[in-house]
Amino acid sequence: MSVKSVKVIAQRGKAKMEFDSIKEAAHAFDCYPNSIRFSHDMKKPHKGWYFTIEKADSKKCNSCETVLATPKDDYCTKCYYEELTGKPMFESEKMGLLQTPTIMYQANGE
């Protein structure tokens, strides 16, 4: 049985919603996790909703439970990258270096 380390509460007027993670709240509001965090830190509404983030253990990553260097962070670098891009952090990508260049201006033959 795993214990949730984060609870996000979204409030607008009398309406109230609770989420088990910042990622889940971001998905529900169709935004990045940073938008939820910014709304909470600055106490400003995002799409009309105010967010409160309650973190049980502020020393661990929300996804992989590794110990964080900065307690204010929610995710480690690897999990943060994967949440934003949807790709594994250490996946190599082809750079397209094998493409043949196109010559725009031909030199006059002498």
PyRosetta script that sets phi, psi and omega in degrees:
from pyrosetta import init, pose_from_sequence

init()
pose = pose_from_sequence("MSVKSVKVIAQRGKAKMEFDSIKEAAHAFDCYPNSIRFSHDMKKPHKGWYFTIEKADSKKCNSCETVLATPKDDYCTKCYYEELTGKPMFESEKMGLLQTPTIMYQANGE")
pose.set_psi(1, 117.4)
pose.set_omega(1, -179.4)
pose.set_phi(2, -93.5)
pose.set_psi(2, 144.6)
pose.set_omega(2, 179.7)
pose.set_phi(3, -101.3)
pose.set_psi(3, 129.9)
pose.set_omega(3, 179.5)
pose.set_phi(4, -71.6)
pose.set_psi(4, 133.1)
pose.set_omega(4, -177.6)
pose.set_phi(5, -94.8)
pose.set_psi(5, -10.9)
pose.set_omega(5, -178.6)
pose.set_phi(6, -133.0)
pose.set_psi(6, 142.4)
pose.set_omega(6, 172.7)
pose.set_phi(7, -133.6)
pose.set_psi(7, 125.7)
pose.set_omega(7, 179.0)
pose.set_phi(8, -109.2)
pose.set_psi(8, 126.4)
pose.set_omega(8, 179.5)
pose.set_phi(9, -113.5)
pose.set_psi(9, 122.0)
pose.set_omega(9, 177.5)
pose.set_phi(10, -105.5)
pose.set_psi(10, 129.8)
pose.set_omega(10, -178.8)
pose.set_phi(11, -132.0)
pose.set_psi(11, 138.6)
pose.set_omega(11, 172.8)
pose.set_phi(12, -146.5)
pose.set_psi(12, 108.4)
pose.set_omega(12, -175.9)
pose.set_phi(13, 62.7)
pose.set_psi(13, -125.6)
pose.set_omega(13, 178.5)
pose.set_phi(14, -90.2)
pose.set_psi(14, -9.1)
pose.set_omega(14, 179.6)
pose.set_phi(15, -77.5)
pose.set_psi(15, 142.2)
pose.set_omega(15, -177.9)
pose.set_phi(16, -147.3)
pose.set_psi(16, 133.2)
pose.set_omega(16, 176.2)
pose.set_phi(17, -129.8)
pose.set_psi(17, 146.1)
pose.set_omega(17, 178.1)
pose.set_phi(18, -121.1)
pose.set_psi(18, 140.1)
pose.set_omega(18, 179.4)
pose.set_phi(19, -127.7)
pose.set_psi(19, 152.3)
pose.set_omega(19, -178.0)
pose.set_phi(20, -87.7)
pose.set_psi(20, -6.8)
pose.set_omega(20, 177.7)
pose.set_phi(21, -158.7)
pose.set_psi(21, 162.3)
pose.set_omega(21, 177.2)
pose.set_phi(22, -67.4)
pose.set_psi(22, -35.8)
pose.set_omega(22, 178.6)
pose.set_phi(23, -62.0)
pose.set_psi(23, -43.2)
pose.set_omega(23, -179.9)
pose.set_phi(24, -64.5)
pose.set_psi(24, -41.6)
pose.set_omega(24, 178.4)
pose.set_phi(25, -65.9)
pose.set_psi(25, -41.5)
pose.set_omega(25, 179.2)
pose.set_phi(26, -63.2)
pose.set_psi(26, -38.9)
pose.set_omega(26, 178.3)
pose.set_phi(27, -66.2)
pose.set_psi(27, -40.1)
pose.set_omega(27, -179.4)
pose.set_phi(28, -66.3)
pose.set_psi(28, -33.6)
pose.set_omega(28, -179.2)
pose.set_phi(29, -99.5)
pose.set_psi(29, 7.1)
pose.set_omega(29, 176.5)
pose.set_phi(30, 53.5)
pose.set_psi(30, 56.2)
pose.set_omega(30, 179.0)
pose.set_phi(31, -148.4)
pose.set_psi(31, 177.9)
pose.set_omega(31, 177.5)
pose.set_phi(32, -81.9)
pose.set_psi(32, 154.0)
pose.set_omega(32, 175.7)
pose.set_phi(33, -57.0)
pose.set_psi(33, -30.2)
pose.set_omega(33, 178.5)
pose.set_phi(34, -62.5)
pose.set_psi(34, -32.1)
pose.set_omega(34, 179.4)
pose.set_phi(35, -65.6)
pose.set_psi(35, -39.5)
pose.set_omega(35, 178.2)
pose.set_phi(36, -67.0)
pose.set_psi(36, -45.0)
pose.set_omega(36, -179.9)
pose.set_phi(37, -62.5)
pose.set_psi(37, -44.9)
pose.set_omega(37, 180.0)
pose.set_phi(38, -62.0)
pose.set_psi(38, -44.1)
pose.set_omega(38, 179.0)
pose.set_phi(39, -60.5)
pose.set_psi(39, -40.9)
pose.set_omega(39, 178.8)
pose.set_phi(40, -67.4)
pose.set_psi(40, -48.6)
pose.set_omega(40, -176.4)
pose.set_phi(41, -65.2)
pose.set_psi(41, -41.3)
pose.set_omega(41, -176.3)
pose.set_phi(42, -90.8)
pose.set_psi(42, -4.9)
pose.set_omega(42, -178.3)
pose.set_phi(43, 54.3)
pose.set_psi(43, 43.4)
pose.set_omega(43, 177.2)
pose.set_phi(44, -117.6)
pose.set_psi(44, 147.9)
pose.set_omega(44, -179.3)
pose.set_phi(45, -73.9)
pose.set_psi(45, 149.8)
pose.set_omega(45, 172.0)
pose.set_phi(46, -122.3)
pose.set_psi(46, 116.6)
pose.set_omega(46, -175.8)
pose.set_phi(47, 55.8)
pose.set_psi(47, 34.1)
pose.set_omega(47, 177.5)
pose.set_phi(48, 85.3)
pose.set_psi(48, -1.2)
pose.set_omega(48, -177.5)
pose.set_phi(49, -109.8)
pose.set_psi(49, 141.1)
pose.set_omega(49, 173.0)
pose.set_phi(50, -100.4)
pose.set_psi(50, 136.7)
pose.set_omega(50, -176.2)
pose.set_phi(51, -113.6)
pose.set_psi(51, 138.2)
pose.set_omega(51, 172.8)
pose.set_phi(52, -122.2)
pose.set_psi(52, 126.4)
pose.set_omega(52, 179.8)
pose.set_phi(53, -109.6)
pose.set_psi(53, 121.0)
pose.set_omega(53, 177.7)
pose.set_phi(54, -111.5)
pose.set_psi(54, 118.8)
pose.set_omega(54, -176.4)
pose.set_phi(55, -113.8)
pose.set_psi(55, 121.5)
pose.set_omega(55, -177.0)
pose.set_phi(56, -72.1)
pose.set_psi(56, -49.5)
pose.set_omega(56, -178.7)
pose.set_phi(57, -122.0)
pose.set_psi(57, 102.9)
pose.set_omega(57, -172.8)
pose.set_phi(58, -80.9)
pose.set_psi(58, 6.0)
pose.set_omega(58, -178.0)
pose.set_phi(59, -104.4)
pose.set_psi(59, -0.6)
pose.set_omega(59, -176.0)
pose.set_phi(60, -121.2)
pose.set_psi(60, 151.3)
pose.set_omega(60, 175.4)
pose.set_phi(61, -66.9)
pose.set_psi(61, 142.1)
pose.set_omega(61, -178.4)
pose.set_phi(62, -70.4)
pose.set_psi(62, -24.7)
pose.set_omega(62, -177.0)
pose.set_phi(63, -96.3)
pose.set_psi(63, -50.2)
pose.set_omega(63, -171.4)
pose.set_phi(64, -110.9)
pose.set_psi(64, -0.2)
pose.set_omega(64, 175.4)
pose.set_phi(65, 65.4)
pose.set_psi(65, 19.7)
pose.set_omega(65, 174.5)
pose.set_phi(66, -78.1)
pose.set_psi(66, 154.5)
pose.set_omega(66, -179.1)
pose.set_phi(67, -76.4)
pose.set_psi(67, 131.3)
pose.set_omega(67, -177.9)
pose.set_phi(68, -93.8)
pose.set_psi(68, 148.3)
pose.set_omega(68, 177.2)
pose.set_phi(69, -73.3)
pose.set_psi(69, -37.8)
pose.set_omega(69, 179.4)
pose.set_phi(70, -110.1)
pose.set_psi(70, 117.2)
pose.set_omega(70, -177.3)
pose.set_phi(71, -63.7)
pose.set_psi(71, -20.9)
pose.set_omega(71, -179.7)
pose.set_phi(72, -72.2)
pose.set_psi(72, -25.1)
pose.set_omega(72, 179.8)
pose.set_phi(73, -68.4)
pose.set_psi(73, 151.2)
pose.set_omega(73, 177.6)
pose.set_phi(74, -101.0)
pose.set_psi(74, -30.7)
pose.set_omega(74, -176.1)
pose.set_phi(75, -129.0)
pose.set_psi(75, 153.0)
pose.set_omega(75, 170.7)
pose.set_phi(76, -75.0)
pose.set_psi(76, 170.0)
pose.set_omega(76, -176.4)
pose.set_phi(77, -59.2)
pose.set_psi(77, -42.9)
pose.set_omega(77, -178.4)
pose.set_phi(78, -62.9)
pose.set_psi(78, -49.6)
pose.set_omega(78, -178.4)
pose.set_phi(79, -67.1)
pose.set_psi(79, -36.7)
pose.set_omega(79, 179.3)
pose.set_phi(80, -62.5)
pose.set_psi(80, -45.7)
pose.set_omega(80, 178.6)
pose.set_phi(81, -61.9)
pose.set_psi(81, -44.2)
pose.set_omega(81, -178.1)
pose.set_phi(82, -67.0)
pose.set_psi(82, -34.3)
pose.set_omega(82, 178.1)
pose.set_phi(83, -68.2)
pose.set_psi(83, -40.1)
pose.set_omega(83, -177.7)
pose.set_phi(84, -74.9)
pose.set_psi(84, -40.5)
pose.set_omega(84, -173.9)
pose.set_phi(85, -98.2)
pose.set_psi(85, -24.0)
pose.set_omega(85, -175.9)
pose.set_phi(86, 77.5)
pose.set_psi(86, 10.4)
pose.set_omega(86, 179.9)
pose.set_phi(87, -119.4)
pose.set_psi(87, 152.2)
pose.set_omega(87, 173.5)
pose.set_phi(88, -64.2)
pose.set_psi(88, 145.6)
pose.set_omega(88, -174.6)
pose.set_phi(89, -66.9)
pose.set_psi(89, -36.6)
pose.set_omega(89, -174.5)
pose.set_phi(90, -100.5)
pose.set_psi(90, 23.1)
pose.set_omega(90, 178.2)
pose.set_phi(91, -84.6)
pose.set_psi(91, 128.2)
pose.set_omega(91, 179.4)
pose.set_phi(92, -83.2)
pose.set_psi(92, 147.4)
pose.set_omega(92, 179.0)
pose.set_phi(93, -121.2)
pose.set_psi(93, 147.8)
pose.set_omega(93, 176.6)
pose.set_phi(94, -75.7)
pose.set_psi(94, 135.1)
pose.set_omega(94, -176.1)
pose.set_phi(95, -91.5)
pose.set_psi(95, -10.0)
pose.set_omega(95, -178.9)
pose.set_phi(96, 77.5)
pose.set_psi(96, 33.2)
pose.set_omega(96, -176.6)
pose.set_phi(97, -80.0)
pose.set_psi(97, -10.7)
pose.set_omega(97, -177.3)
pose.set_phi(98, -92.0)
pose.set_psi(98, 8.8)
pose.set_omega(98, 178.7)
pose.set_phi(99, -74.4)
pose.set_psi(99, 143.6)
pose.set_omega(99, 178.0)
pose.set_phi(100, -85.3)
pose.set_psi(100, 135.8)
pose.set_omega(100, -178.7)
pose.set_phi(101, -72.8)
pose.set_psi(101, 149.3)
pose.set_omega(101, 175.7)
pose.set_phi(102, -103.0)
pose.set_psi(102, 133.8)
pose.set_omega(102, -178.3)
pose.set_phi(103, -88.7)
pose.set_psi(103, 120.6)
pose.set_omega(103, -177.4)
pose.set_phi(104, -79.0)
pose.set_psi(104, -44.1)
pose.set_omega(104, -178.4)
pose.set_phi(105, -123.0)
pose.set_psi(105, 119.8)
pose.set_omega(105, -179.7)
pose.set_phi(106, -79.1)
pose.set_psi(106, 139.4)
pose.set_omega(106, 177.0)
pose.set_phi(107, -76.9)
pose.set_psi(107, 144.1)
pose.set_omega(107, 176.6)
pose.set_phi(108, -72.2)
pose.set_psi(108, 128.9)
pose.set_omega(108, -180.0)
pose.set_phi(109, -72.9)
pose.set_psi(109, 129.5)
pose.set_omega(109, 179.7)
pose.set_phi(110, -115.2)
pose.dump_pdb("model.pdb")
